Amino acid sequence: MKFLIVFVALFAVALAAPPQNQEAQILRSESDVGPDSFKYDWETSDGQAAQAEGHLNNVGTENESLAVHGSYRFVADDGVTYEVKYIADENGFQPQGAHLPVAPVA
C-alpha cells in the first residue's frame, strides 16, 4: 500500500518537473500523511499543480486496498495547460480529461 502512495506522489512530481531553463517557485505545498490515509495539495508558479486524497479500504483483511482520488495539471511543450482528474482503486486507474480519448460505447 505504501508503495502505491509513493508511486502516485512521484508520478505527480515527475509530471510537474519544470523545464531546465526555468525555475518554478512553490506557491502552495500541504500534506497530511497518516497510517491509513494521506492528502496532499501543491501548486507552482509555472501553472502546475496536483492534489490527491487516499485511504485504505478493508483495513486488516486480505482484501485491503488503497483508494485514491485527485487531479494534476501541467503545461505541455505546446503551451497548452492539461488537467487530469482520476480515481485509482481496486478497479484500476481511471483518468478523465478533455484531452484524453474516450472509448466508444459498446
N, C-alpha and C positions, 0 to 999 in steps of 0.2 A: 504494500500500500504506500509506504513512504517513497518507494521508487517512482510510482506514478505521480505523486505530488511534486517530487523533484523534477521529473521529466516535463511536466506541464509548465513549471516555473522556468526551467531552462529553455524550453521551446519558445515561450513568450519573450524572454530576454534575447534570444538569438534573432527573432524576427524584428526586434526593436533596435538592433545594433545600428548606430548611426554610421553614415559613410565616413571613410577615413579622413576626408578633408574637412569635416565639421565636428565640432564638439557640442553635443546637446547638453543642456542643463536639466537637472531633475527638478520638476515643478512640484511634484507630489509623490510621496512614497510611503505607503502604510501597509502594515501586515500584522496578522494575528495568527499564530500557529498554536494549536492545542493538541492534545493526544488523539482526539477523534475528529478534528476539523481544522480547517485553515481558511484564511481570507487574505487577499492582497489586492492592492489598487495602486497604480503608479501612472505617471504621465511625464513626458519630457518636452522640452521646448521645441523640438523638431516635429511635433504633431503625432508622436507615437504614444500609445497608452495600452494598458492591459488591466484587467480586473478579473478575479475569479473567487469563487467560494466552493469549498468542498467539504464533505463529511463522510464518515464511514456508515454504511448500512449493514444491518445484521451483525453487529459487533459481537465477537466471541463465538460465532458459529462458523461452520465450514463454508457458508455462503456469504462470508464477509466481502464487501465490495466498497469501492470508493465512488461517490457520485460528485461530479464537478459541473458547475455551470459558470460561464464567464464570457468575456469578449476580449479581442485585441484589435488595435488599429495601427496602421503603419502607412507611410508614404513610400510608394514604389518609385523605381527609377524613372518612370514616365511622369512623375509629379502628381499622380492621382492618389488620393487617400482611400485606402481599402479598410473595411471593417468586417470582422468575422465574429459572430455570436455562436456559441457552441454549448453543447451538453456532452459530457463524457461520463458514461456509467456502465452498468452491466450489459447494455445494448450497444456499446461501442462509442466512437467519437462521431458526433453528429453536428457538423458545422453548417451555418447558414450565413449567406452574404449575397448582396446584389450581384456581385461579380462571379459567383460560383454557379456552375451548371446544375440544373435540376433534372433528375431522372424523369422520363415520361411516365404518366400514369398507366399502369398495366390493365 
